């Protein structure tokens, strides 16, 4: 079957942590997937290449190495392939890195996002799903975080770019009737995870006998969400293209929905875990105690995250439910195998 007679799902950031798992799942479900990624050196390129090697062994996958900031190349992908659904995960990630290299976030998360939006607009994509972040809740202290809360006070540039993405998506939903769904992910972890995230950093340090940095003196809570739960939520939402909310009231506007075909969802575990409890579970999985270096709260961080997932439950009947004991055990097993660790 030639490409003109079939529909494609485009996954940006397919060599990334979430993108890799999602692409594998979609291919297993029978989707024809185009994956794009620039395979940059924000973290270990060999890890990204290992993910790509696995995906490339599957059928119905086309990989294009490019950056979403390259407007002409993005436009060429949309003009070449009949893309029906776009799942946009490519972005410059990381709260702390945004303090060091802010321009990278504007390039990827604003300019790149715009290029993908324009492709969706001009080539009549039926559903645009994109990664937002729990970071958008910023200075909000009302728990659990709800998509119906105001999120106008970000505390990092990374969070500000993700909030901007939600606003840009809404404008395109309004102007061009483009169905858009934003997903606020809560501290995703699991096998093939990002080396700059806590679980990966802690595991590497503990196995090496090095101290781990425990921020805010351990007084942190995170809604740690296992990767399979994230992927399940996305897969279900693909078929849940948003429609206008006819009850939407402009006098008391609801940020999570709209008169336009626009929705926002949290995907989180709905069970925040104390950071010290998380470390304790990891120590048990590794059979080794961590040396701890106590640190203050870092700029751009928030002390607690907690997802309200009522909308996700109502609309697709799914609740993330992987306990951290199970998720961490799977990560540790993968880590030891991938890096050849014998403990």
C-alpha positions as CSV (number, residue, x, y, z in Angstrom):
1,X,0.0,0.0,0.0
2,X,1.5,3.4,-1.0
3,X,1.6,6.3,1.3
4,X,-1.1,8.2,-0.6
5,X,-3.7,5.6,0.3
6,X,-3.1,5.4,4.0
7,X,-3.3,7.6,7.0
8,X,-0.4,8.4,9.3
9,X,0.1,9.3,12.9
10,X,2.9,11.7,13.4
11,X,4.9,11.4,16.7
12,X,7.4,14.2,17.3
13,X,10.2,13.4,19.7
14,X,10.0,9.7,19.0
15,X,13.5,9.0,20.3
16,X,12.6,10.6,23.6
17,X,11.5,8.8,26.7
18,X,7.7,9.1,26.3
19,X,7.9,9.3,22.5
20,X,9.7,5.9,22.3
21,X,7.2,4.1,24.5
22,X,4.2,5.7,22.8
23,X,5.6,5.0,19.3
24,X,6.1,1.3,20.2
25,X,2.5,1.1,21.5
26,X,1.0,2.8,18.5
27,X,2.9,0.5,16.1
28,X,1.7,-2.6,18.1
29,X,-1.8,-1.2,17.8
30,X,-1.5,-1.1,14.0
31,X,-0.9,2.6,13.4
32,X,1.3,3.8,10.5
33,X,3.7,6.1,12.4
34,X,6.0,8.8,11.2
35,X,8.5,9.7,13.9
36,X,10.6,12.8,13.9
37,X,13.5,13.6,16.3
38,X,16.7,15.7,16.1
39,X,18.5,13.3,18.5
40,X,20.2,16.2,20.2
41,X,22.8,16.0,22.9
42,X,20.7,17.3,25.8
43,X,21.4,13.9,27.3
44,X,23.2,10.7,26.2
45,X,22.7,10.3,22.4
46,X,23.5,6.6,22.6
47,X,20.3,6.1,24.8
48,X,18.2,7.8,22.1
49,X,19.9,5.7,19.4
50,X,19.2,2.5,21.4
51,X,15.5,3.5,21.5
52,X,15.4,4.2,17.8
53,X,17.1,0.8,17.0
54,X,14.2,-0.9,18.8
55,X,11.5,1.1,17.0
56,X,13.2,0.7,13.6
57,X,12.8,-3.1,13.9
58,X,9.0,-2.7,13.8
59,X,6.8,-2.5,10.7
60,X,4.9,0.6,9.6
61,X,7.4,3.0,11.0
62,X,9.1,5.9,9.1
63,X,11.8,7.9,10.8
64,X,12.8,11.4,9.8
65,X,15.7,13.1,11.5
66,X,15.0,16.8,11.8
67,X,14.4,19.6,14.2
68,X,10.9,21.0,14.6
69,X,12.4,24.5,14.5
70,X,13.2,23.9,10.8
71,X,10.0,25.4,9.3
72,X,10.6,24.2,5.7
73,X,11.4,20.6,6.7
74,X,8.3,20.4,8.9
75,X,6.1,21.7,6.2
76,X,7.6,19.2,3.8
77,X,6.7,16.3,6.1
78,X,3.1,17.4,6.2
79,X,2.9,17.9,2.4
80,X,4.5,14.5,1.7
81,X,2.5,12.3,4.0
82,X,-1.3,12.2,4.7
83,X,-1.1,12.8,8.4
84,X,-4.4,12.3,10.3
85,X,-3.2,12.6,13.9
86,X,-0.3,14.5,15.5
87,X,1.1,13.7,18.9
88,X,3.6,16.4,19.6
89,X,6.1,15.4,22.3
90,X,9.3,17.1,21.0
91,X,10.4,19.9,23.3
92,X,13.3,21.2,25.3
93,X,12.6,19.6,28.6
94,X,13.9,20.2,32.1
95,X,13.1,23.0,34.6
96,X,16.7,23.5,35.8
97,X,18.3,23.6,32.4
98,X,16.0,26.5,31.5
99,X,18.0,28.6,34.0
100,X,21.2,27.8,32.0
101,X,20.0,27.9,28.4
102,X,16.7,29.8,28.1
103,X,17.0,30.3,24.3
104,X,16.8,26.6,23.7
105,X,13.2,26.7,25.2
106,X,12.1,29.5,22.9
107,X,13.5,27.8,19.8
108,X,12.0,24.3,20.5
109,X,9.0,25.0,22.6
110,X,7.7,28.2,20.9
111,X,9.0,28.3,17.4
112,X,8.9,24.5,17.0
113,X,5.4,24.3,18.4
114,X,4.3,27.0,16.0
115,X,5.7,25.1,13.0
116,X,3.8,21.9,14.0
117,X,0.6,23.9,14.6
118,X,0.8,25.4,11.1
119,X,1.3,22.0,9.6
120,X,-1.8,20.8,11.4
121,X,-3.8,23.8,10.2
122,X,-2.8,23.7,6.6
123,X,-3.1,19.9,6.1
124,X,-6.4,19.5,8.0
125,X,-5.1,17.2,10.8
126,X,-8.1,15.6,12.6
127,X,-6.6,15.8,16.1
128,X,-3.6,17.6,17.6
129,X,-2.4,16.2,20.9
130,X,0.5,17.9,22.6
131,X,2.6,17.5,25.8
132,X,2.1,20.2,28.4
133,X,3.4,19.8,31.9
134,X,2.4,19.8,35.6
135,X,5.0,22.7,35.8
136,X,2.3,25.1,34.5
137,X,0.7,25.1,37.9
138,X,3.6,27.1,39.2
139,X,2.8,29.1,42.3
140,X,-0.6,27.5,42.6
141,X,-0.9,25.8,46.0
142,X,-4.5,24.5,45.8
143,X,-4.2,20.7,45.8
144,X,-4.9,18.6,43.9
145,X,-4.0,20.5,40.8
146,X,-7.0,20.7,38.5
147,X,-7.2,21.7,34.9
148,X,-10.0,24.0,36.0
149,X,-7.6,26.1,38.1
150,X,-6.0,29.3,36.9
151,X,-2.3,28.7,35.8
152,X,-1.1,32.2,35.2
153,X,1.9,32.2,37.6
154,X,4.7,29.9,36.2
155,X,7.9,29.8,38.2
156,X,10.2,28.7,35.4
157,X,10.7,29.6,31.8
158,X,10.1,25.9,30.9
159,X,6.6,26.2,32.5
160,X,6.0,29.5,30.8
161,X,6.6,27.9,27.4
162,X,4.3,25.1,28.2
163,X,1.6,27.5,29.3
164,X,2.2,29.4,26.0
165,X,1.7,26.2,24.1
166,X,-1.8,25.8,25.6
167,X,-2.7,29.4,24.7
168,X,-1.4,28.9,21.1
169,X,-3.3,25.7,20.7
170,X,-6.5,27.4,21.9
171,X,-6.1,30.2,19.4
172,X,-5.9,27.6,16.6
173,X,-8.8,25.7,17.9
174,X,-10.8,28.9,17.8
175,X,-9.5,30.3,14.5
176,X,-9.4,27.1,12.4
177,X,-11.6,24.7,14.3
178,X,-8.6,22.5,14.9
179,X,-9.3,19.9,17.7
180,X,-6.5,20.2,20.2
181,X,-5.8,18.3,23.4
182,X,-3.1,19.3,25.9
183,X,-1.7,16.8,28.3
184,X,-0.2,17.9,31.6
185,X,2.2,15.1,32.6
186,X,3.2,14.6,36.2
187,X,6.8,13.4,36.9
188,X,7.0,10.5,34.4
189,X,9.4,7.6,35.3
190,X,10.2,4.1,34.1
191,X,12.5,2.0,31.9
192,X,14.3,3.9,29.2
193,X,13.8,7.1,31.2
194,X,15.6,10.4,31.0
195,X,19.1,10.5,32.6
196,X,18.5,14.0,33.9
197,X,15.5,13.0,36.1
198,X,15.7,12.0,39.8
199,X,15.2,8.3,39.5
200,X,17.9,7.9,36.9
201,X,20.3,10.2,38.8
202,X,19.6,8.5,42.1
203,X,20.1,5.0,40.8
204,X,23.4,5.9,39.1
205,X,24.7,7.6,42.2
206,X,23.7,4.9,44.7
207,X,25.2,2.1,42.6
208,X,28.4,4.2,42.3
209,X,28.6,4.9,46.0
210,X,28.2,8.6,45.3
211,X,25.8,10.9,47.3
212,X,22.4,11.9,45.9
213,X,21.3,15.5,46.1
214,X,18.0,15.7,48.0
215,X,16.4,19.1,47.4
216,X,14.3,21.1,49.9
217,X,15.9,18.9,52.5
218,X,13.6,16.1,51.4
219,X,10.4,18.0,52.0
220,X,9.1,17.4,48.5
221,X,6.1,15.5,47.2
222,X,5.7,14.3,43.6
223,X,2.9,12.6,41.8
224,X,5.2,10.0,40.2
225,X,3.5,8.5,37.1
226,X,4.7,5.3,35.5
227,X,5.4,5.5,31.8
228,X,2.8,2.7,30.9
229,X,0.1,4.8,32.5
230,X,1.1,7.9,30.5
231,X,1.0,5.9,27.3
232,X,-2.3,4.3,28.1
233,X,-3.8,7.7,28.7
234,X,-2.5,9.1,25.4
235,X,-3.7,6.1,23.4
236,X,-7.2,6.4,24.8
237,X,-7.3,10.1,24.1
238,X,-6.4,9.7,20.4
239,X,-9.9,8.6,19.7
240,X,-11.4,11.3,22.0
241,X,-11.2,14.3,19.7
242,X,-12.5,17.3,21.6
243,X,-15.7,19.1,20.6
244,X,-16.9,22.5,21.6
245,X,-18.3,22.7,25.1
246,X,-21.7,24.2,24.5
247,X,-22.1,25.1,28.2
248,X,-18.9,27.1,28.3
249,X,-19.5,30.5,30.0
250,X,-17.3,33.4,29.0
251,X,-18.4,35.4,32.1
252,X,-16.8,32.7,34.3
253,X,-14.5,30.9,31.9
254,X,-13.2,27.4,32.6
255,X,-9.5,27.1,31.7
256,X,-9.7,23.3,31.0
257,X,-12.3,23.5,28.3
258,X,-13.7,25.9,25.8
259,X,-16.4,26.9,23.3
260,X,-13.8,25.8,20.7
261,X,-12.7,22.1,20.2
262,X,-10.1,22.3,23.0
263,X,-9.3,20.3,26.1
264,X,-6.7,20.0,28.8
265,X,-6.1,16.9,30.9
266,X,-3.9,15.9,33.8
267,X,-2.2,12.5,33.5
268,X,-0.8,11.8,37.0
269,X,-0.8,9.0,39.5
270,X,-3.2,10.9,41.8
271,X,-1.2,9.7,44.8
272,X,1.7,12.1,45.7
273,X,4.7,10.4,47.3
274,X,7.1,11.9,49.7
275,X,10.5,12.2,48.2
276,X,12.2,10.4,51.1
277,X,9.7,7.5,50.7
278,X,10.5,7.3,47.0
279,X,14.2,7.1,47.8
280,X,13.5,4.4,50.4
281,X,11.7,2.3,47.8
282,X,14.6,2.7,45.4
283,X,17.1,1.7,48.2
284,X,15.2,-1.5,48.8
285,X,15.0,-2.3,45.0
286,X,18.8,-1.7,44.7
287,X,19.6,-3.4,48.0
288,X,21.9,-0.5,48.9
289,X,21.5,2.6,51.1
290,X,21.9,6.1,49.6
291,X,24.3,8.7,50.9
292,X,22.3,11.9,51.0
293,X,23.4,15.5,50.4
294,X,20.8,17.8,51.7
295,X,20.0,20.8,49.5
296,X,17.7,23.8,49.5
297,X,14.7,24.1,47.1
298,X,16.2,24.9,43.7
299,X,15.0,27.9,41.7
300,X,12.1,27.0,39.4
301,X,11.1,24.0,41.5
302,X,7.8,23.5,43.4
303,X,7.6,21.6,46.6
304,X,4.6,19.5,45.7
305,X,2.6,18.2,42.8
306,X,-0.7,16.3,42.9
307,X,-3.0,15.6,39.9
308,X,-6.7,15.8,39.9
309,X,-7.6,13.3,37.1
310,X,-11.4,13.5,37.3
311,X,-11.7,14.7,33.7
312,X,-9.5,11.9,32.4
313,X,-11.6,9.3,34.3
314,X,-14.9,10.8,33.1
315,X,-13.9,11.1,29.4
316,X,-11.8,7.9,28.8
317,X,-12.5,5.8,31.9
318,X,-8.8,5.5,32.8
319,X,-7.0,6.1,36.1
320,X,-3.2,5.7,36.3
321,X,-2.6,3.1,39.0
322,X,0.9,1.7,38.9
323,X,2.3,1.8,42.5
324,X,5.9,3.2,42.9
325,X,7.1,-0.1,44.3
326,X,6.2,-1.9,41.0
327,X,7.4,1.0,38.8
328,X,10.7,1.5,40.5
329,X,11.4,-2.3,40.4
330,X,10.9,-2.3,36.7
331,X,13.2,0.6,36.2
332,X,15.9,-0.9,38.3
333,X,15.6,-4.2,36.4
334,X,15.9,-2.3,33.1
335,X,18.8,-0.2,34.3
336,X,20.9,-3.1,35.4
337,X,20.3,-5.0,32.2
338,X,21.0,-2.0,29.9
339,X,24.1,-0.9,31.7
340,X,25.3,-4.4,32.6
341,X,25.3,-3.8,36.3
342,X,25.8,-6.8,38.6
343,X,24.7,-6.1,42.2
